Amino acid sequence: MSIVIRKAKKDDASQVVSLIYEAIGEIANRLTGESDVNKVLEQLEALFCREDNRHSYLNTYVAVKENQPQNVLGILVLYSGIDGLNMDTNLKKWLEQKNSPIIQIDPEAHLDEFYVDTICVHESCRGLGIGTILLQFAEEIAKQKGFNKLSLNVETEKFSAISLYERVGFVVTEPWTIIDEPFHHMVKKL
């Protein structure tokens, strides 16, 4: 199976959003101002199709089979720590316009880091090396953009994810909190 990583397109929205939701879970409720799963997915799709927030298609890459480029096998959402701050301001404005509860949006990366916000592989494709391919791709993008650190946050109880990240060279550098949940902040020097 030959895997290709390509820039996400708006047409990928429903496949990508289901993987974003799987990866970030309840955080999606707070980011969208919704509690019903269908509304959360609908609002995540709206955010994905916009150009001014973390989960925009502009910040998203997808893993596909070379001969089936329309079927998303995995996703990668990444951006710089500085861009994250700017996008969070846009998210707050969007939530205000929707009259949603305003949340404290925690920074997820240091300003000198290139940041993997979300990575998720479709359940049927796990164990095939797609997560590793996505992380290697993230490293290349970070280097191309002039960064020497790639970071991510992982929930403290996601042991298999932590093992994958450590296997490809990430190390836990500090505890981190995102919307009142404990995470490990992990960094790989490039």
N, C-alpha and C positions, 0 to 999 in steps of 0.2 A: 504494500500500500504506500503510494507516494503522497506525502503530505505537503501542502503548500500553505504559506501564510500570506494573506492578502488583507488590504484595507477593507474595513467593513463598509457596507452600503446601506442606505435607508431601507432597501428591500430586505435586508437581513434582520430587521427589527424583531419580529416575533421569535425567531430562533435565538437571537442574542439575548433578548430580554429574559427569556426563561432561564438562561444560564447565569445571567447577572443575579437574578432573584435567588437562584439556588445557592450562589456563592455568598451573597450578602444577607440573605434572610430578612430578619426583622428590621435590620437597618433600613431596608427599602421602604418600610412603612413610614419611618420617620423622615426619610428623604423626600417622600412623595406627599406626605400629609394625609395618607389614606390608611385604612385598616383592613378593608375587604380585599382579599387576594386579587380578585379580578380587577378592582380599581387600581390597586398597586401596580399590577402588570400593565394596565392601560396607561397609567401615568409614567411608568418607566419607559414605555414605548415612546411616549411624547417627548420625554427627556432625551432619549436616544436619537430621535429625529431632529432635535435642535442642535445648534452649533456652539452653545455657550456654557456647557456644564461637563462635569467629570465623565458621565456616561454617554456622552455624545458619540455618534458614529465616527466623528473626526478623531477621537482618541482610542478607537477600538480597532483591533485586528482580529481576524478569524482564521482558524485552521480548517482546511477543507481537503478532501481527496482531490488530487490533480484532475481526475476524470469526472468529478462531481462537484464543481465549484459552488453550486447552490446549496449544498448540504453542510451546515456548520457543525463541526465536530468539537470545537473548543474556541474559547474567546480569551482575549487579552486586552485589558484597558490600561493605558499608561500615559503619563504626562510628567512634567517637571513639578517639583515642590512649589515653585513660584506660580506656575500656571494654576495649580490647585487652589491657591488662595484667591486668585481672580475668579475662577469658576465658582467658588463657594459664595462669593458676593452675588453672582448671578442667580445661584440657586435660592438664596435668601429672598431676593426680589421676586422670583417666580412664586415661591411659597406665599409671600405677602399678597401678590396679585390674586392668588387662589383663595385667600382668606384662610389658609391652613395655619395650624399652630407653628409658630416660629421656634425652631430648635437651635441649639448651639451646635454649629458645625465645626467639629474639631479638625485642626490641621492633621494630615495623615503622613506628612513627610517633612523632612528638613529642607530648607530652601536650596541646598547644594546637591540634592539627590534627584535622580530620575526615578519615578515611582510607579510600581505595578499596583494599581488600584484593585483590579479584579482579574483573576485568572480562574477559569473553570473549563473542564473537559466534560463533554456529554457522558453520562453514566455508561452507555454502551461502548464507549471508546477508551475507558480508563485502563491503564496498564499497558498501553501501546506506545508510550513514549511521547505522546502529544504534549503533555504538560512540560516536559523537558525541552521539546522543540520550541514551544512558546516562550519559555524563559530564555533560551539561547537567542531567540529573535529579539526579545526585550533588551538583552545586553547589547546587541548590535545597534539597535536604535539609539540607546543611551550613549554609546560611544560616538555614533555619527553626530549626535547633538552636542558632543563635547563634555559629557558627564563622566566622572570617574567612580561614581557610586550608583548602584541600583538598589532600591529598597522596596520593601513590602511589609505589610502587617498581617499577622495570622493569629486567629483566635487561639488562645492558650491550650484548648483541648483538642485541636485538630492535629493529632499526632502524625497521621500519614502525610499530611501536607508539610508539616515541619520537617519530617524526614526527607521528603523530596527536596525541599529548599536547602537543607544542610548538605545533601548529597551533591547538589550543583554549586556549592560554595557560599551560600548565605550563612551568616552567623547572627545569633540574637545579640543585639547591642543594647537594648533597653526595654523596659516595660512601656506600654502605650495604652491609652484609653481612647476609644472611639464610641461616642454616644453612650457613655457609662458602661461599656463592656471592656474587659481586659484582653489585651493583645500582646504579642511579642513583636517588637520592631526588629526586622532582620535586614541586614545590609550585605551586599556583595561588592567588594572593591574590584574595579575593572582595570 
